Amino acid sequence: MTRQTDKICYTLMSEILAGYLWELAEKYGDDGCVLVLTKRKLSGTEVQDITLFRRDAFPGKTVTVFGCKPVEITLEINRKGENYVMSPVGYIGKEKDVCPA
């Protein structure tokens, strides 16, 4: 299995956050998933909430991440042959450049 991340993702979030999203997807996402990233205030500081939705299960699993700049975006991880590609929802295939995860 090869993991690829659309370059647009790295303009929106750090490589560290993208790496953590891949870890979540491997642990809970099986054959693909949707990741909803939202930000909220906690004790005066913005934190990142990440909700992972598997294609075959509901409700999603939510985790809170501290120490990174929060973003608001919905991403999907899809299987393309032997590859898994992370991209913003509805964006896959619109940009040919992908980076190895």
N, C-alpha and C positions, 0 to 999 in steps of 0.2 A: 504494500500500500504506500502510495506517495501522497504527501500533503502539499497542497499549493494554496497560496493566498493571493487574491487579486491585489495588484499594487494599490488600488484605490483604498483598500483597508488600511494600509500603512500611512496614508495621508490623514486618516481619521483617528487612528489610535496607535499606541506604541507597539513595538515588536513584543515586548514583555506581555502586554495584555493579549495580543493575538496568540502568543504561545500558550497562555493560560486557557484561552477559549478552545484551543486544540486539545488540551488536556481534558477539559470538561466534556468535549464532544467524544473523545475516545472512551471516557469512563461511562458516560450516560447516553450517548447519541446513537449507538449501533450503526445503522446504515445511512445516516444523514439526520440533520436536525435543523431547527430554527433557533437562533439565539437573539433574544430581545434585550438590548442594553439600555438602561435608563439611569438617570442620576437623581439623587435625593439628598436632602440635608440631614445630617446626623450630628447633633451637638455643635451646630454652627459650621460644620465641615461637609463639603459635598463628597459623597461616596458613590461607587458604581454598583448598581444592582444588575445581575445577569440572570435571566430566566431562560432555561433551555427546554424546548418542546421537542420531544421525539415524535416522529411521524405516526407512531402506533400507540401512543400513550398520552393520557391527560390526567391530572394537571401537570404543569411544568415544574421543574426543579429550580428554585431560586437561591442564588448565593450572593453575598455582598463582599465587595473587594475594596480594600483600603489602600491608599498610597499611590494611586495612579490618577491621572487626570480623567475624570468621568466624561463619557460621550453618550449620545443618544442615537442609536442606530439599530436596525434589525438586519441580522445577517443570516445566511443560510449556508449549510455545508451539504453539498451534493456529491454523490458518487458519479464519476465519469470513467467508466471502464475500471482500471485498477487505481485510478487517482481519486482523491477527495479534494474538492475545491471550495474554499471559503470566499464568499462575496456578499455584498449587500443584496437584500431580497430584490429580485427582478433585474439584477445587474449582470448576472452571469452571461458570458458570451459577448457582451458589449465591448469588453476590453480584452485584447489578446495577451497582454502582458500579465504574467503571474509570477510570483516569487515562491521558491521552495519555502515551506514553513520551517 
